[in-house]
Amino acid sequence: MTITRLEPAALPRNPAFCPGTAVHGPGRLIFVGGQNGIDAHGVVVGEDLASQTKQALRNVLAVLAEAGATQKDVAKLTVYVVHGHDPRAAYAASGEVWGAFPTAVSVLIVAGLANPAFLVEVEAIAHVGDAA
């Protein structure tokens, strides 16, 4: 399995993400449902966007690990940020947890999430090649 980063010359380059990805080869698709900034006990971690983004990404990584995947296998992230919070804080925080693994990403500003204390939610789609 190979994930090709699609970065056309006609679009600007960004070290944090790429405009698209293509998945080639046999394997399994992994869909990570929306993860928030909560710990294993369901307690919201931090009252700021950066803290919650780091925890949400740790939660995404935990789900990926359960499926035998890492952030290297992620083809697409979707990040929901509650209105009134600067998504640049989420970008900066993500580098500490996610590392230098750019992928296709969509960031949406939303009115709110399932819990009023949630400031961010992160979904992922990954692909893992199966052993022959």
C-alpha positions as CSV (number, residue, x, y, z in Angstrom):
1,M,0.0,0.0,0.0
2,T,1.2,3.4,-0.9
3,I,-0.2,6.9,0.0
4,T,0.8,9.4,-2.6
5,R,0.8,13.1,-1.5
6,L,-0.8,15.1,-4.2
7,E,0.8,18.6,-4.4
8,P,0.2,20.2,-7.8
9,A,2.5,22.9,-8.8
10,A,-0.5,25.1,-9.4
11,L,-1.3,25.2,-5.7
12,P,0.8,26.7,-2.8
13,R,2.8,24.3,-0.7
14,N,2.2,24.1,3.1
15,P,4.4,22.0,5.4
16,A,1.4,21.2,7.6
17,F,-0.8,19.6,4.9
18,C,-1.2,18.7,1.3
19,P,-4.2,19.3,-1.0
20,G,-4.9,15.7,-1.6
21,T,-3.8,12.1,-1.2
22,A,-4.3,8.9,-3.3
23,V,-4.2,5.4,-1.8
24,H,-2.9,2.6,-3.9
25,G,-2.8,-1.1,-3.3
26,P,-4.7,-3.7,-1.3
27,G,-5.4,-3.3,2.4
28,R,-7.9,-2.0,4.9
29,L,-9.4,1.5,5.2
30,I,-9.7,2.7,8.8
31,F,-12.2,5.4,9.7
32,V,-11.5,7.2,13.0
33,G,-14.7,8.9,14.3
34,G,-14.6,12.4,15.8
35,Q,-12.1,12.5,18.7
36,N,-12.3,15.3,21.2
37,G,-9.9,16.6,23.9
38,I,-10.9,14.1,26.5
39,D,-8.8,11.6,28.6
40,A,-9.5,7.9,29.2
41,H,-12.0,8.8,31.9
42,G,-14.0,11.2,29.6
43,V,-12.7,14.3,31.3
44,V,-12.1,17.3,29.1
45,V,-8.3,18.1,29.0
46,G,-7.8,21.8,29.2
47,E,-9.9,24.8,28.5
48,D,-7.9,26.0,25.5
49,L,-7.8,24.9,21.9
50,A,-4.2,23.9,21.9
51,S,-4.6,21.5,24.9
52,Q,-7.7,20.0,23.5
53,T,-6.2,19.6,20.0
54,K,-3.2,17.7,21.4
55,Q,-5.4,15.3,23.4
56,A,-7.8,14.8,20.4
57,L,-4.8,13.9,18.2
58,R,-3.5,11.5,20.9
59,N,-6.9,9.9,20.9
60,V,-6.8,9.6,17.1
61,L,-3.3,8.0,17.4
62,A,-4.7,5.5,20.0
63,V,-7.5,4.4,17.6
64,L,-5.0,4.1,14.7
65,A,-2.7,2.0,16.9
66,E,-5.6,-0.3,17.8
67,A,-6.0,-0.9,14.1
68,G,-2.2,-1.4,13.5
69,A,-1.8,2.0,11.9
70,T,0.1,5.3,12.6
71,Q,-0.2,8.8,11.4
72,K,2.0,7.8,8.4
73,D,-1.1,5.8,7.2
74,V,-3.5,8.7,7.4
75,A,-4.9,9.9,4.0
76,K,-7.3,12.5,5.3
77,L,-8.0,14.5,8.5
78,T,-11.0,16.6,9.2
79,V,-10.8,19.1,12.0
80,Y,-13.8,20.9,13.5
81,V,-13.0,24.0,15.5
82,V,-15.6,25.9,17.5
83,H,-16.3,29.4,16.2
84,G,-14.4,32.1,18.0
85,H,-11.2,30.1,18.4
86,D,-8.3,30.7,16.0
87,P,-7.5,27.4,14.2
88,R,-3.8,28.5,14.0
89,A,-3.6,27.4,17.7
90,A,-4.7,23.9,16.6
91,Y,-2.1,23.9,13.8
92,A,0.7,24.8,16.1
93,A,-0.4,22.2,18.8
94,S,-0.7,19.5,16.2
95,G,2.9,19.6,15.3
96,E,3.9,18.5,18.9
97,V,1.7,15.4,18.8
98,W,1.3,14.5,15.2
99,G,4.8,15.4,13.9
100,A,5.8,16.1,10.4
101,F,3.3,13.9,8.6
102,P,1.4,16.2,6.3
103,T,-1.8,14.8,4.8
104,A,-5.0,16.1,3.1
105,V,-6.9,18.1,5.7
106,S,-10.1,20.1,5.9
107,V,-10.7,22.5,8.8
108,L,-14.3,23.6,9.5
109,I,-15.4,26.3,11.8
110,V,-18.6,25.2,13.6
111,A,-21.1,26.7,16.0
112,G,-20.6,24.0,18.6
113,L,-19.9,20.3,19.3
114,A,-21.7,17.6,21.3
115,N,-20.4,18.9,24.6
116,P,-20.2,22.7,25.1
117,A,-16.8,22.3,26.7
118,F,-15.4,20.7,23.5
119,L,-13.5,23.2,21.3
120,V,-12.2,20.8,18.7
121,E,-13.0,17.4,17.1
122,V,-10.7,15.4,14.8
123,E,-11.6,12.6,12.3
124,A,-9.2,10.6,10.3
125,I,-9.3,8.2,7.3
126,A,-6.3,5.8,7.0
127,H,-5.2,2.9,4.9
128,V,-3.1,0.0,6.0
129,G,-1.8,-2.6,3.6
130,D,-2.4,-6.2,4.6
131,A,0.4,-8.7,4.8
132,A,0.5,-11.0,1.9
